[in-house]
Amino acid sequence: LDRDVTEQRALDQAMVALDGTPNKSRLGANAILGASLAVARAAAASLELPLYRYLNSEAHVLPVPMMNLVNGGKLSSNDLCFQEFIMMPVGAESFSEALQITAEINAILRPMTAERYGKLAINVGDEGGVVPPIVDVREALNLLRDAVRQSGYEPKIVYALDCAATHLYDHRTETYQFEGKRLSRDGAIQFFKDLVAEYPIVSIEDPLQEDDYEGFVEITRALPGVQIVGDDLFVTNKARLARGIEIGAANSVLWKVNQIGTLTEAMETATMAFRNAYGVCVSERSGETEDPMIADLVVALNGGQIKTGAPVRSERTAKYNRLLQIEEELGSAATYAGRAFRRPV
């Protein structure tokens, strides 16, 4: 291509044109993404800048870690319908304190889980959380809340869910299966309204199936003040996000660079979200590697929130360790997103 590595947009556009398909099926989205991210890293290295600073000279926000401490759904071997039961240390004063809080709570949660459900329950799921033999959603939330209360950090903690509801939806009957019960769209929305009334839940990801834009409009209106995150709904795709913004479906996008295939396209999706008052939740994948790049990317976006699993195993801790390094590099310029995680800037 004979281009400078600092020409990120031009290089990404050239790869997309070379592929020539709507979904990057000729060269493969993962292959294109690897090259796209390598270009960004090479450019940052050539300028002797950390990646987050190369991508944004005003980068300064450290994200709230969305700690998935109890795993269910396709992330585990249990019968919990929802995939992730998450705690968020929004009341911490810094990212390092937030990480300390989550590590301490996880250290309480694991023996508590083993005592209640047996040793097999603390075998970790795909994203590092415990996998107790639970079916009831409230029982899982209570387990997590009991560990939080025992830690003494309860005033600093709120909760979040990733429901991955597409996997719970039956297109034939147009119903969801929650806790072994069949629910209509309205029944599912009422289920979440009841949960939010009982627990300090501030974020729900994919509460409805991936093509139900109208349902996402309804649940966003039904739960004012709750972050409704579109992962399967938006897939980091500008066109799908634009449709959601136009009708008010959800109010936040899950941001996974490999869903769209180039860094440029992913950054454009984040920019569109921010400009329309949507949150941006940077996320890993279930099958992660030890590459910590998303730590730099979430700071570059001033994104305010990151999902990268429980604080165990190297493919998870690599991201947290990188964020600790960035916090140290930023020094007094660092701002922890805290309770403003959806709109930190």
N, C-alpha and C positions, 0 to 999 in steps of 0.2 A: 504493500500500500504506500510505502515511502512517505509516512507521516510522522510527525513528532508525537511522542507519547502524551504530551499535554493537550493534544487535540482530541479529548475524550469523546465529545459529541460526534465529530466527523468520523472517528474510527468506529464508534458503535453503529452509526448510520451505514457505514460501508459494509460492516458485517451483516447487518439486517438486509441490505440490498443484495449482497452476495448470496444469502440464503434464499430470499425471494418467495418465501411462503408466509401465510398469515400467522402461523404458530411456530415458526422456526424449526420445522420438522426436517428440513433438508440437512442442515449442519448440526442441528440439535441445540436446544436452548441451553443446556448445561455446558456444552462446549463453547458456545458464544459467550456465556456468562463468565466462564473461567478466563477467557481472553480479555473480556471487558474489565474485570476486576484486576487482572494482572497489569493492564495498561495504567489503571489508576495508581496502583502501588508503585509501578516503575516511575511514573511521573513524580509522585511524592518523594521517592528516594532520590531522584535526580536533582530535586530542589532542596534536599536535606530537610524535609518537613515531615512531621507525623501525618498520617493519612487524613485524620479528622481536620487538621489545620489546613492541609492542601485543598480539601473539598470545601471548606468554609472558614474564612478568616475570622468570623464572629462566633465560631463554635465555643460553647461554654457550659451547656446544660448537661448535667449528669442525670441519667434516667432513674426512675423508680423501678426496682426489679420486681417483676410480676412472678413471684415464686410459686411454681406448680409443685406443691408438696404432697398432694394426694392424687394419684393417677387412676383413671378409669377408661371406659370405652376401648377404642382400638389401641390405646397406649399401654394396655395392661392385660392381665389374665383374669380379672375379676368381672363382676356383672354390674358394675356402676355404669349407668347410661351415659353420663357426661364424661368428657375426656380429662378435664383439668379442674382441680380445686385449688385456687390460688390465694395467697395472702400478699398484700402490698403494704410495706412499711412507709406509708406516706407521711407519718409524723416524725420521721428521723430528721436530723439536722444536716446530714451529709450522706453521700453515697456509701462511704466506708461504714458509717454507723448503721445504715440500712442493711448492709451486707452482714454486719455483726449480729443484728437483731434476727435476721432470717436464719443464720447459721445456728444461733442459740435455740430458736424455736424448733428448727428441724432436729436438733439434738434431743429435745424433749419429746417431740412427736414420735420418733422411731421407737424408743423403749415403751412409750405409752401404747403404740399400735401393737407391738409384740405382746404386751401384757394382756390386751383385750382380745386379740385375734390370733395369737400364735406367731411363732418365729417366721413362718413362710410369708406372713403379711408384710414383712419389711424387706423382702426381695424387691428391688426397685423396678419401676416401669421404664418405658422408653425414655422418658424425660427425667428420670431420677427420683420420682416420688414414691411413697409407699403404696402398696396395692392390697389394702385390706379386703376381705370377702364381704363387701357391703353392696346392697342393692339400693337402699334408701338414700336419696340425695341429702336430706337433712342429717342423717347419721354421719355422713362424710363431713359435712360442714361442722357438725358438733365436735367431731374428733379434732378437726383442725382448730376450732375455736377453743377447745379445752387446752390444747397445747399452748395456744397464744395466751390464754388466761394464766396458766401456770408460769409462764415466762415473766409476767408482770408488764408486758409491753402492750396490753390490749388497747390503751388509748391511742397508740400510734399505728394501729393496724386496721385496714379495711380488706374486703374480699372481692374476688373476681371468679368468673366461670368461663371455661371454653366448653361449649355444649356439642359442637360438631354435629348439629341437628340433622344435617343431610343424611348421615348414617343411621338416623333413627326414624327416618320418614319413609312411609309406604305410599308410593305414587298411586297404587291401585285403589287404596281406600282413602287416600288423602288424609292420613292420620299419622301422628307421632307416637312412638312407644317410649314413654318415660316410666321408669320403675315398674315395667311390666304391664302398664296400663295404656290403653289407646286414647289419645287426645286429639281433638280437632285443633286447627290453628288457634281459634279463640280459647280453647281449653289450655293450650300450651302457653299463650300469653298470660292467662290468669294464673297459671302455675308459677310463672316468673314474677308476677305482681305479688303473689303471696310470699315468695322467697325474699324479695326485696323488702317487704314489710317486716320480716322476721330477723333478717341479718343485714349488717352494713355492707351490702354488695354494691359496688360502684361501677362494675364493668362486666358485661356479658358478651361473649364472642359467639357468633353463629347460633343464636337461639332458635332460628328457623332454617328451613332448607334453602339451598344455595340459589334458587331461581325465584324465590317468593319475595320480589321487591315490594309488593303491596303489603305483605305481612310485616316486612321490616319497617315500613312506614308506620304501621299500626303500633308495633311494639315500641318504636322510638317515641311516639306520642304518648303511649300508655305509661312509660317509665321516664318521666322528665328528671333530669339530673343524673341518670345512669348512662354510662358510656355503652353504646351498642356497636360492637365491632364487627365489620364484615371481612371475613377471611375468604371462605368459599364463595361468598357473595361477590366480592370485588377482585380477588386474585391479583392484586397489585396492578390492575389493568385500568388505564385511564378511561377507556370507553365505558367500562362497567361502572367505574366510580362516578363518571359524569352523569350517567343515568340515575344513580342513587342520589347524587346531590340535587338533581333537578326535581325529584319528587320527595326528598326528605327521608330516604331509606337509610337507616343507621346514622351514626354521627362520628364514626372513626373507621379507619382502614388498617387492617393488619398488613404489614409491609415486609414482604419476603422477596429479596432481589432475584432469586432463581425462578419465581413464578412468572416473571416477565422477560428475563433473559439478558438485559443489558443494564449497566449502572445508570446510563442516561435516562432510559425509560422509567426505571424505578424512581429516580430523583424527580422526574416530571410528575409522576403520580403523587409523590409526597407533597410537592409544591401545590398541586391542584387541591389536595386535601386541606392543607394549611390555609390556602387563600379562601376556602369556603367554610372555615371554622370547624373542619373535621379534625379529629385527633389522628395521630400516626403512631401506631404501636409496632416497633421493630421486632421481628421475630426470627428465631432459628427454625430449623426443621427437626422433626422427630429423629430422623437418621442424620445426626450432626457429625461434623469432624472437629478437630481441635483448632481449626483456623478461627482466630478471634476477630475477624474483620468486622462483623456486625457491631462490635463494641465501638470501633471508630466511626462506623456509619451512623449509629444512633446519636453520637455526640455531634457529628457533622450536621445532622438534621436539626439539632436541638430538640430532639423528638420527645423526650420526657418520660418514655416508658419502654421497657425491653422485656421480652419473653425469651428466656434461654434456659429454662428448666431449673430443677432443684440444685442446691449448692453441693453437688456430689459428682464424681467422675470427671475426667480431664476434659472431655468435649464440652462440658458445662462450665467448669471452673475456669477454663481458659478465657472465656469472655469476661467473667467477673474480675479475674486478675488483671486483664487489660484495662478494664474500667478503673480499677484502683490506680494503675499506672497513670492513666489520663488525668484522674483527679489530682494526683500529686504533681503532674506537669503543669496543670492549670493553676494550681495554688489558690490564691485569694480570688482569682477570676472565676473559679468554678461556682456554679449554682446548682443545687440539688432541686429537682423538679417538685418533689414533695406532693402536696395536695393539688397543685396546679399541673399535674402530670399530663392532662389532655391539652392544655394551652400554656406551656411553660414560658413562652416568649411573647 
